Amino acid sequence: MRHLAKFAFEVLYGPLAWLYDVVAWMASLGEWQRWGACALAFVRPDDKVLEIAHGPGHLYGSLQRTCALAVGIDRSRQMGLIAHRTVKAGLFAQADASRLPFLDESFDCMVTTFPAPFIFWAETLCEARRILTPGGRLIIVPGATFLKDTLLGQALNLVYRATGQSTVSTLYIHRHVLANGFSLTEHFVRTKRATVTIWACTPIMTTLG
């Protein structure tokens, strides 16, 4: 089931990228963009922000209006084209999160919403530490859980778990990001239909001695 879901996401991010918004809207009961926007509460007006896996560019547009500078990267060429149409004057690049084409300490904040497992690779977290300024933040919106007030929401929760899209064990993530030089604070935001999880990760400062 998870292998099938992985294949489906690869197709949705590639040849069928034009269907992404429709599928996301259906899978979230219309809340997809609202879930992603929960990351904005952790972005400051004077931040230089890098969005990882910008997708169609909806959150990027909000970041551009909210912070001092917004740059978006995505591995998908198709998503890059869609994002350019969504945000006419955006700063986008086709790039890999594990090999970021930016100088050290280039950004105050990195944001990614509903990311694939690549965001937890050691190479990606190492790159995040490298390009973040001292005191910078890596903000991850890993997923959401529907409230149990509708049968459809409960059914979608089951689908998310079966396909590996539900929120990963927080204990596992804490240990993993700690092993790669980050601390993590977990936050929750309630929307009309779901509870959204946000992980705020901060590089652990080391001292020489």
N, C-alpha and C positions, 0 to 999 in steps of 0.2 A: 504493500500500500504506500509506504513512504517513498519507495523508488519511483512509483508511478506519479506521486505528487511532485517529486523533484523534476521529473521529465516535463510534467505539465507546466511547472513554473518556468523552466528554461524556455519552453515554447512561448509562454505568455510574455516573457521578457524579450523574446527575439522576434520570430516571424509574425506572431499574433499580438504584438505589443499594442496595436490599435484597439484591442479588446480589453486591455488591462483595467481601465476605469469602470467599464461595465461589470466585469467579473468582481472587482474589488467592492463595488457598490452592493452587489447582490450578496457577497460573502459576509459583509458587515451590516447588512440591513440598512444601508444608506449612511453609515457612520464612518466610513474609511478615512476620509479627509479630516474629520473631527478627531479621530483617534491619533492620527499623525500630528495634528496641531497641538496636542498635549505637550510636545517637546518645547514649544515656544516659551513656556513658563520658566525654562531653565536657560534662556538666552538673554543676554544683556544688550542694551542699546549700543554700547561701544564695542561689542565683540566683532572680531573677524571670524566668520563661521565657515566650516567646510561640511557640506552635506554629502554623506557617503550613500551611493545607490539612490540617486535623486528621483528615479522613475519618471512619471509624466511631468513632474515639476511643480505640483501644487504647493507642497510645503516650502519648496525653494522660493516661490513667489512671496510667501509670507515672511520668510527669513530675510529676503531682500528688502522688504518694507520695514522690518523690525530692527535690524542690526546694521553696523557700520559697513560691513562687507560680507557678501555671501558668494561662495564658490561651490559648484556642484560637480561631482564625478559619478560616472556610471560605466560599467563594462559594456553595456548594451548600446550599440550604435543606434538601434531603432528608438530606444528610450531617449537618447540624446536628441534625435530629430523631433520627437514629440515634445520634449521639454522646451526646445527652442521655439516651437509654435505656441506653447502655453505661456512662456515668459519671453517676450520679444527681445529683451536686452539683458539676458542672463549670461553669467560667466560659467560655462560648462566645459568639461573635458572628458574624453573617453579614457579611463584609467582604472588600474587595479588597486584596491585598497591595501594590498600587501606590498605594493611598490609605488608609493605616492610620489608624484613628480613635483614636490614642493620642498623649499628650504627648511632647515631646522627652525622650530619655534615660529612658524608662519601663521598659526591660527590660535585663537583663544578658546575655541569650542568646536567640537566635531559632533554632528548629529546624524543618526541613522534610525529609520523606522521600519519595523517588520523585516529585519535583515535576514539573509541566509546565514548558515553557520560560519561563513568566512570571517564575520566580524569578530569571532572568538579565536581565530587562529593566532598563534604566537607571533607570526610575522605581521599580522594586521595590528595587533596591540602594540608591538614594538614600533611600528610606523606611527601609530597614534601618539605614543610617548615622544617620539622624535619631533613631530611637527607641532605639538601643542606648546604654548608658552607656559612658563611657571605658573601654577595655579589654574591651568586650563582644565576643561571638562570634556569628557566623552559621554554624550547623552544618547541612550539607546531606548527606543520604544519597542520591546520584543513582541508584544501582543496584547490581546484583550480577552476577557471572559464575559460572555453574555450573562445578564441577570437571569434568574430562573423563573421569570414571570410569563414566559411564552414557551410553547412546545418547540417552535422553530428555533428559538435561541438555544434551547437545550440540545436540540439535534445538531446545530452548528458547532456547539462546544465539543460534542462527540466526534464530529468530523475533524475538527482541529487537532484533537488528541490523537486520532487514528493516523493522521497524516504528518504528525510531528510539528504542527504549527502552534500548539498551545504553549504557554509560557514554560520555559525550562525551569528545573529545580533551582530556586534561589541559592540554596546552600552550595550546589555544584558551581554556579556562576561565581559566587563569592570566592570560592577556593581557586577557581581558574583565573579570574582577573587579578587576584592577589598574587598568584604565582607569576603573573606577567607584569607586576609593578603597578597595579591600580587598586584603590579602595573602591567600595561600591555602597551606595545608599539607595534603597528601594522606595519608590513612591507609588501611590495609586490615585487615579483620577476617575471619578464617577461620571458617566455620560447618561443619556436617557435610557440606553439599552444595554450598557456594558460597564465593566470596570477595566480601565486601561492601566497597564503596568509601565513604569518608567524607571530605568536604572541610570543613576548619575554616577559616573566613574571618574575618579580623580587620580592623577599620577602620584605615587608615593615618593616623596622627596627623600633622597638618600644623602647622608653626610659622610664626608671623608674623614677618617681618623685612624 
